[in-house]
Amino acid sequence: MKDESSIGKLLRVASNAMGAVALGFLLFMMVGTTVDAVFRTVAGSPLPGLFEMSELSMVMIVFMGLGWTQLDDAHIRVTLVRKWLPARAARVLDGLAWLLAAVVLAVLAYPATAEAIESVAIREFRWGYVEVPIWWAKAAVAIGLWFGALQMLACAAWALCRPAPASPGAAAATPGSH
């Protein structure tokens, strides 16, 4: 999203912060997996709790990185039909697609929020090789989904409401422009 409005800038700041969190968890997974592999080779057993933390790290990478991916317009999409449409119709199609994506994320975020509230209230944890708290990851999933829905909604508004780009022949047709 290339919106330079105050809302666009706020979304960019929040996306960058959440992306930094996702990168931190990615770094943890990379270093942790390497250390675990060495530890398994030397000690013959895995590092306690690393598997469980890696599972939670994957969740954080996906849901905290959702908005960051949107900043670069890097979500996967099929453009087979869109490229054959006139510019205005393509923008409307983009807007409707982003709107549908926002609705889907909001539909997912609603029950995730209820789960997160309950999980935080009981300080939920998961048993594995070690006891690992998961309430914070459930809260992050809900936050990531709501933020993704908000960002997709902003992209829909931007696609549907931005001014149409000037046609290439418009500048040449303007008197006095050479």
Secondary structure as UniProt FT lines:
FT   HELIX           6..43
FT   TURN            48..49
FT   HELIX           50..71
FT   TURN            72..73
FT   TURN            80..81
FT   HELIX           82..84
FT   HELIX           87..122
FT   STRAND          125..127
FT   STRAND          131..133
FT   HELIX           135..161
FT   HELIX           168..173
FT   TURN            175..176
//
